[in-house]
Amino acid sequence: MKRQIITLSLILITCGCTIAGSQSTSEAIAPHKETDIENLSKRPLVKPSPAKYPIAAANEGIEGWVQLNFDINAQGNTENISVLKSNPEGVFDQAAIESLSKWEYRPKIVNGEAIHQHEMTIQLDFTLSDKNEVNSDSFTSNFTPRPPNKNQIITDQYLWKSISHSFQLYLDGKLDQAISTAKVIKTSTPFEQAYVNRLIGSFTAEKGDFDTAINYLTAATENQLLSDQDHAAALRLLADLNYQQSFYQTAIDTYKRWIRFTGDTDQQMIERISNAEFNLKI
C-alpha cells in the first residue's frame, strides 16, 4: 500500500502584504511605537499554522480545498475569516478557518505605521501525499494491499445507502447526526459490522470523543475482517489515539501490529514507541 502522509499545500491567491497579489482597497492605520514597528518588521513574511486534516476525510481518501477571505490587522494577525468557496463543500471549512486564525503575517508598514489590511484571499489545499514528510533512512514502504475478497465487499444496497447517507451527513458538517445515523445501521455479517465500526470510530475521533473512537476501532480491527487497506488505516488511527490518550502499552502493541501487518515503519512511529516505553518506566 502506498503510505498516505497528510500534507497541506498553500496557494496564495491575493495578499495585501509583500508576498503576492493586490493592495487592499481599505486600509486603517494603527499607531505603534517605533520599537514595536521594528519588531514587527522583523517577522517572517508569513508564518503559517498547520491545519488539522479531518480524520474521516483522510480515512476515505478525500482531498479538497478551501478559499478564504480575511483581514490582517496592524499586529499581523488574521481576523474576520470567512469561507468564499470550498470543494467538497463543508468538509475542510472548519479546519481551514482554525488554521488561518493562527497564521501570523509581517504587517504592512506605510509611512512608519502598521496598517490594517482588508479583503485578503487565500486558498488552502488539503491533499494526501504518498511521500513521507520525515527524512529518515529508517522509513520503508513494503506493503502492497491485496484487493478486497468477495467477503470484503458490501453488496447489500440498503446497507450501502445507509452508510452513504451517514457519510453525506459528515460531508455536510452534521457530525453528530452522522454518528447517530451510523450507530443504528443494521448489519448482517461480521465484515459489515467491522466496516460500520470503523466508520463510527473515525467520526467519533473527528469529534474528539477519543475513548469511544478507541472502542469502535478496537472492535473494527479485532479479527482482521476489513480489506487490507482499511485494516491498516484503522490500526494506525487506533494506535495514534491510544498514544494520545496515554494508553502507552496498548499504543505500543497496536503500532507493532501495524508494523507486522504492513511491513512499514516511519520515524514518527519509532519515536512514539520509544517515548511510550520511556513513560511506562517512569
N, C-alpha and C positions, 0 to 999 in steps of 0.2 A: 504494500500500500504506500502510495506517496504520502509522506508526512505532511500534514497541514499545520503550518505555524501561522498564527494570526499576525498580520501586519496592517498598519494603517498608512495609506498614502494620502498626501495632502496636495491639492491643486488650488493655488490662489487664483481666483478669477479677477477680482479687483481689490486693491488695498490702498488706503489713503496715505500710508507711510511710504518709506522709500523702497519697499520690496517690489511692488509692481502695481499697475493699474492707475485709476484716475483719482484726482484730488477730490476731497469731499465738497459737496455743494453747500454744506452748512458747517461752520467751524466756530466753536465757542472758546474764547481764550480764558485760561485759568491762571491766576498769578502763582508764581513759585519763587522761592528764594534761589539765589544764584547757585548755592551748593546743591540744592535739590535738582536743578536743571542739569548740573554737571554729572550728578549721579545717574539721572535718568538717561542722559545722552550716552552713557557708557554701557547701557543694556544691549544685549544682542538684538538684532533687527526683529526677531520674533523667537519666543520660547514656547514651543507647542507643549501640550499636555496629552499623553497617550489616551486614546479612547478605549473604553471597555467594550469589547466585542460581545454582543448579545449571545449568550450561551446556546440557546435553541437555534439561532440562525447559524452559528458556527457548526453545530452538530448536523444541521441539514444542508450544509454547504452553500448557504445563501450569501451572496455578495451584493453590494449596492453602494449608494452614495447619497449624501445629503447636502443640499445647497442652503447656506445660512446667511441671513442678514444681521449685522451687528454694528455697534459703535465701539470706538476705542476712546476711553476718557483720557484726561490730561496726565494721569498716572501710568498710562499704558495698559490698563486693564480693560477687558471686554465687558460690555453690558448691553442691555436691550436686545438680546439674541432672539431671533425668530426663524422659523423654517420657511424658506421660499418654495422648495420643491424637493422631493426625495423619491428614491426608487430602490427597493419596493417601498411604497408609501407606508410610513409609520414604523417600520422595522428598526431603523437605526436612528430615528429622530432624537430620542431622549439621550442616547449615548453620545451623539454628536453635540448636542446642546451642553451636556455636562462637561465634555472635553473642552469645548471652546470657551466655556466660562472660566477655565483655569489657565487659559493662554495669557502670556504677557508679551506686549509689544514695546519697542522703543518709541516713546512718544514723538510726535511731530513737533519740532520747535520752529516757531515763526517769530522773528524779531526778539529773540531771547525768551520767549514764553512758550510753554507747552500748550497745545490746543486740543480741543475735543473734536474727534473725527466721527462723522455720521455716515450711515448708509454704506458700510463696508460689506463686501460679499465674498464668501469663501465656499469651496466645495470640499467636503471630507469624503474620501473614498474608503469604503470598507472592503478589503479583499482578503482572501485566503490564499496564502502563498505556499508553494511547495518547497521553499528553501528555509532552512533553519537560520534564524537570526543570530544565533550564538556561534562564534568562531571556535570550534573545538575539534581536535583530531579524534576525540572520543565518540563523536557522533557517527552513527552508522544507520543506514536505511536498507534493511534486507527483507522487509515484509511485503509480499505481494498477496493481497486478499484473494481468496477463491471466490468465484461467482456464487451468489446465493443458490442453495439447492432447492428442490421442489417444496421442502418443508419450511423454507425461509422466505416464502412469498405470500403476501396477503391476497387471497383470491375471493374472499367474501366481499362483495360490492357494498353491502350495507355497512360492514365494519370499516371499509376504506373510506366511505363517505363520512362516517363519524370521526375518524382520525383526521381527515382533511378539514372538516368543519372546526375541530378543535385547533388545528394549526392555523387556520384562517383567522380565528379569533385572536390568536397570538400575533399574527401579522398586523391585525387591526389595532394592536395596542391594548387589547382586552385580556390581560394576562390572567386575572382571577377567573374570568369566565372560561378561558381556555383550560385552566387547571380543573375547574369543577366539571366541565364537559368531558374531559379526558378520564376523570375518575369514575364516571358512570358508564363508560364504554364497555359493552359486554363482549367477551372473547370466548372462543370455543377450543383453542389449542394452547399448549404451554408457550409456543413461539409467539402467538398473538399477544398473550399476556405479557411476555417479556418485552415485546415491541412497545406496547402501551406503557409499561412501567418505565422504559427508557424515556419515552416522550414526557411523562409526568415528572420524572427526575430532572430532565432538562429544564422544564418550565419552572419547577419549584426552586431550582438552583438560580435561575434568572431572577426570581422574586426575592431571593436572599434567604429562603427557608431551607438552609443547608442540611439540617438534621433530617427533614422529610425527604429531601433530594437524595441523601445518602441511603435512606431506607429503600426507596424505589429503585435506585441504580444498583444497589446490592442484590435486590430480587431479580433485576433485569439481567445481571451478569452471572448469577449463581450457577447455572447449568450450561452455560455457553450455547444458548439456543439461537442467538442473533446471528446475522451474517457476520463474516469476519470483520468487515469494515465497521459495522455498527458496534460489534462487541469491543473492538479495540478502542473506539471513541468513548464508549460508555465506561470502560475500565479506566481510561486516562482521567476522565472527569471525576469519577468516583475517588481515585487516588488523590487528585488535587483537592477535592472537598474535604476528605479526611485529614489531609495535611493542614488545610486552612483552619479546621476545627480543632487542631492539636490532638487528633487521634493518631498519634505518631506510629504506633506499631501496626495499626490497620493500614495506614498510608504506605508504610514500607512494604508490607505484604502485597498490597494492591499494585504498587509500582513494579514489584518484581513479577507479579502475574502478567502485567502488561509487557514487560521485557521478554518474558518467556514466550508469550503468545505472538509478539510481533518480530522479535529478534532485533528491535531497535533500542538505541539508547540516545540520550542527549544530555548536555551539560546541566540544564536546569533540573532534570530528574535526578541526576547523580548528586547534585548539591543538596536537593531536598531530602534524599535518602540519608546522606551524611548528617545533615542538620537534625533530622528526626532521630537518628541513632544517638547523636550527642545529647539531645533533650531527654531521651529516655534514661540516660546515665546520670542526669542531674538530680 
